[in-house]
Amino acid sequence: MARDRRCHAILPHSLLFFPVAISRAVRVKAWIISDTHNHHLQLSVPVDVDLVVHCGDESDTGDLALNAKESQAFFEWYSALSVPNKIFVPGNHSIAIEQGLINPADFPKIQFLIHAETRIEGWRIFGSPFTPEFFNWAYMKTKRELANLWQSIPQGIDLLITHGPPKGIKDLTHDMANQRMIHVGCPSLARHVRDRISPRLHAFGHIHDESDIGNFGTKIVGDTMYANCACCDLEGRIQHNGIIVDLEELPA
């Protein structure tokens, strides 16, 4: 049975608002952001949201000590947000978390989902930081490893959060060799999301807007809304303030 979804108006300042009509008694409004790359203080925090989700890449540097310092500052800010529920899924720039310099236990107000599931107000939420190999960054896996990881994500997930996109959806960039536009998302993630997991919402970041490419935003395919929530463009400048999704009346 097809799920009824209604997309309402785009708000100014690159903050997208999408009421998604699904059936659950508890209303949850989520602010979803990603790839803030040390520029989180430039964001405008919305009021009256129940959940904030960050899809990874809070820091911007490959230097481990500096990465830890930047991440510490971000998580202090994130913990202090006046939002009752906070989720963080690391990204490839979250090297201080992967290397143990940032301990999630030090931030008890944040739920860190590192290929793990949680429930908030009856919602089943799964987060995974892993992306295809690209240079020497954090949480990167081979194609075979990724296929096995996606297989372990259970069905029945309402909100899937991954750092990287599925192949073919909001994942355009220029080939480094010839500058042609290519899709760089994960093929096996795309198959599992489409054919098996079938979440209500799949949120991610990782692939940024470029001067002639717009990846930020949402796209509905089948029964899933996909959302690229990367706030910074490829030059590392904040261009978007995230996406607000209002989800109502999902099944328990």
Summary of the structure (lengths in Angstrom):
residues: 252
radius of gyration: 16.8
end to end distance: 17.1
largest distance: 51.2
contacts: 864
relative contact order: 0.22
helix: 19%
strand: 33%
